Amino acid sequence: MITPVLLCGGSGTRLWPLSRKSYPKQFAPLVGEESLFQASAKRVSGEGFAAPIVLTNSDFRFIVTEQLTSAGIDPGAILIEPEGRNTAPAILAAALFLNAQNENALMLVAPSDHVVPDAAAFRAAVRAGVARAEAGDLVTFGIAPTHAETGYGYLELDGAPVSGDAVALRRFVEKPDADAAQAMLDAGNYLWNAGIFLFSAKAIVDAFRAHASGLIDPVGRSLADAKVDLGFLRLNPDAWAQADDISIDYAVMEHAQNIAAVPFSAKWSDLGGWDAVWAEGGPDADGVVTNGPASAIECTNSLLRSESENLELVGIGLDNIIAVAMPDAVLVADKRRGQDVKLAVQALKDKEAVQATQFPRDHRPWGCFDSLANGSRFQVKRIVVNPGAALSLQSHVHRAEHWIVVEGTAKVTIDEDVQLVGENQSVYIPLGAVHRLENPGKVPMVLIEVQTGSYLGEDDIVRYEDVYARD
């Protein structure tokens, strides 16, 4: 049995405005109906695979569980990183966790935001590396290059790659310039570095001890002092903060000698920019891809994508353009400048625009909400509460609220009064009242909330009871 280890962090700046720090690209349905994270989890599930270990942060923990549940996957463990420290500490934490159960257990480490349409071919590549991993080698997976790409690191093999066979790895190569990338493509013994690894828990822990011993103590203490919280395992933040911020390549892989690479020649993409999303979207005869309520009139080689059912995006006479419309932000860019979208994110951060990092839909453990309108002393939200879910018992110091149920039935607590509020009915929550909102039904409940008051920030909450154990 192979235990998948899914890395599920990141900030997703290259696919702004759909991907943002509060809701990065792996959770979005960029290609197809399911999210990249769900597709990644399904790809490493079923026969031969154990329940996955997921490494994520506190902000994403409930999104992870919700999406795994929707995909029909029960995780083996979800480890919460107190802060992002790159891939080496995360992988070591998973290895130590697994090593305590079975040091010979194989672990397959993979990012959760890649596109691999042929899951069967991927699983076959994984099986091709099992014998080397069982023998104590560190196995990495490389993508057969299709062009001289400067955006990826490379793997130099000892010989020409043979599909389905593990080959000795000579060295890791940093992202090259155009001339070096072309030379490596012509040489025929280089692969793109996919950042996917297979090894036993013992082998990778031993490799850390040999090449990055300074990580063993802080990561080990962080795991030893971890706290179980609603089924999540929260790594100790004090010990975790002492771990170096470093990638697995720099910490271990570039120093180890017992490394083999398995070539993978089927289709693969890390969706590193909107140009990659355009390519994966299947351009039509004019090179146009549209998603959502978008129309292209006499356009060529362009991507038009609307993420709001109420926002029609229309392009006329566009060539080589990326246009992505969200309810709160619109990106229009030359498709050749796709890697520069991160510059837009930085520019928005510099002007303190919330769109730089905050997704317009706020995901919560009980459901989600969208901000519809706001002014100096009011705010309007659309709130969706999942079946059987409940918000915390809470009060507000600065605002009152009006709730209008538009779908389903709400169970509403206001101080000592408990009532059911059905569709087309409303209820008023006075300032300072202790209240709770619940969905007792079997379908999502939707309501419109109108907040009024002198301060409408999300931190104006005093919680008395919370099934999700939030502060």
HURA-V82904 format. One record per backbone hydrogen bond with DSSP energy under -1.0 kcal/mol. CO is the residue of the C=O (numbers start at 1). NH is the residue of the N-H. E is the energy in kcal/mol with one decimal. If there is no record, write none. Layout:
# HURA-V82904
co	nh	e
CO	NH	E
CO	NH	E
This chain:
# HURA-V82904
co	nh	e
2	50	-2.7
3	108	-2.0
4	53	-3.0
5	110	-2.5
6	55	-2.7
7	112	-1.4
13	16	-1.4
15	19	-2.2
20	23	-1.5
23	20	-1.4
24	27	-1.9
25	28	-1.7
26	37	-3.2
28	30	-1.9
28	36	-1.2
35	39	-2.4
36	40	-2.4
37	41	-2.4
38	42	-2.4
39	43	-1.9
42	45	-1.4
46	49	-2.1
48	2	-2.5
52	76	-2.6
52	77	-1.5
53	6	-2.6
54	79	-2.7
55	8	-2.9
56	81	-3.2
60	64	-2.6
61	65	-1.9
62	66	-2.3
63	67	-2.6
64	68	-2.4
65	69	-2.4
66	70	-2.2
67	71	-1.5
68	73	-2.8
69	72	-1.2
77	54	-2.4
78	233	-2.6
79	56	-2.2
80	235	-2.0
85	246	-1.4
87	91	-2.7
88	92	-2.5
89	93	-2.4
90	94	-2.0
91	95	-2.3
92	96	-2.9
93	97	-2.2
94	98	-2.4
95	99	-3.0
96	100	-1.6
98	101	-1.2
98	102	-2.6
102	105	-1.8
103	202	-2.5
105	201	-2.4
106	3	-2.9
107	199	-1.7
108	5	-3.4
109	197	-2.2
110	7	-2.2
115	269	-1.8
117	119	-1.3
118	122	-1.8
119	123	-2.5
120	124	-2.0
121	125	-1.9
122	126	-2.1
123	127	-2.4
124	128	-1.5
126	129	-1.3
129	133	-2.1
130	134	-3.0
131	135	-1.3
132	137	-2.5
133	136	-1.5
138	260	-2.1
139	198	-2.8
140	262	-2.4
141	194	-1.5
142	264	-2.2
143	192	-2.9
147	149	-1.8
153	193	-2.9
154	173	-3.0
155	191	-2.0
156	170	-2.8
156	171	-1.4
162	165	-2.2
167	261	-3.5
168	158	-2.3
171	156	-2.9
173	154	-2.4
177	181	-2.5
178	182	-2.1
179	183	-2.2
180	184	-2.3
181	185	-2.1
182	186	-2.4
183	187	-1.8
184	188	-1.3
189	157	-2.9
191	155	-2.9
192	143	-2.1
196	141	-1.7
197	109	-2.7
198	139	-2.7
199	107	-3.1
200	204	-2.1
201	205	-2.0
202	206	-2.7
203	207	-1.9
204	208	-2.2
205	209	-2.3
206	210	-1.9
207	211	-2.4
208	212	-2.7
212	215	-2.0
215	219	-2.1
216	220	-2.3
217	221	-2.8
218	222	-2.1
219	223	-2.0
220	224	-2.7
221	225	-2.3
222	236	-2.2
223	226	-1.3
227	234	-3.1
229	232	-2.3
232	229	-3.0
233	80	-2.8
234	227	-2.1
236	240	-2.1
237	241	-2.0
239	242	-1.4
240	243	-1.7
244	246	-1.1
246	88	-1.9
247	251	-2.4
248	252	-2.3
248	253	-2.0
249	254	-2.6
252	255	-2.0
252	256	-1.8
257	259	-1.3
258	138	-3.1
259	169	-1.8
260	140	-2.8
261	167	-3.3
262	142	-2.0
264	144	-2.3
269	115	-3.5
273	277	-1.5
274	278	-2.5
275	279	-2.0
276	280	-2.4
277	281	-1.5
279	282	-1.0
284	287	-2.4
286	301	-2.5
288	284	-2.0
289	304	-2.7
291	306	-2.4
292	294	-2.5
293	313	-2.5
295	315	-2.6
297	317	-2.7
300	320	-1.8
302	289	-2.4
303	323	-2.8
304	291	-2.0
305	325	-2.9
308	311	-1.9
313	295	-2.8
315	297	-3.1
318	300	-2.8
320	335	-2.9
321	303	-2.5
322	333	-2.5
323	305	-2.6
324	331	-2.9
325	307	-3.0
329	326	-3.1
331	324	-2.4
333	322	-3.2
334	337	-2.3
335	338	-1.2
337	340	-1.9
338	341	-1.3
340	343	-1.7
341	345	-1.6
342	346	-2.1
343	347	-2.3
344	348	-2.3
345	349	-2.2
346	350	-2.4
347	351	-1.3
348	353	-2.8
349	352	-1.6
353	356	-1.7
354	357	-1.2
354	358	-2.8
357	22	-2.3
362	369	-1.7
364	367	-1.1
366	386	-3.1
367	364	-2.8
368	384	-2.9
369	362	-2.8
370	382	-2.6
373	380	-3.4
377	453	-1.6
378	375	-2.9
379	451	-3.3
380	372	-3.0
380	373	-1.4
381	449	-2.6
382	370	-2.2
383	447	-2.3
384	368	-2.0
385	445	-2.5
386	389	-2.2
389	439	-2.5
393	464	-3.3
393	465	-1.1
394	435	-3.3
395	462	-2.4
396	432	-1.1
398	454	-1.2
400	452	-2.1
401	429	-3.7
402	450	-2.6
403	427	-2.2
404	448	-2.8
405	424	-2.6
407	446	-2.0
410	421	-3.2
411	438	-2.0
412	419	-2.4
413	436	-1.9
414	417	-2.4
417	414	-3.0
419	412	-3.1
421	410	-2.9
422	425	-1.8
425	405	-2.3
427	403	-2.9
429	401	-2.3
430	433	-2.0
434	415	-4.1
435	394	-2.8
436	413	-2.6
437	391	-2.9
438	411	-2.6
439	388	-1.7
445	385	-2.8
446	406	-2.6
446	407	-1.9
447	383	-2.9
448	404	-2.4
449	381	-2.7
450	402	-2.0
451	379	-1.8
452	400	-2.7
457	460	-1.6
459	461	-1.7
462	395	-1.4
465	393	-2.3
466	469	-1.7
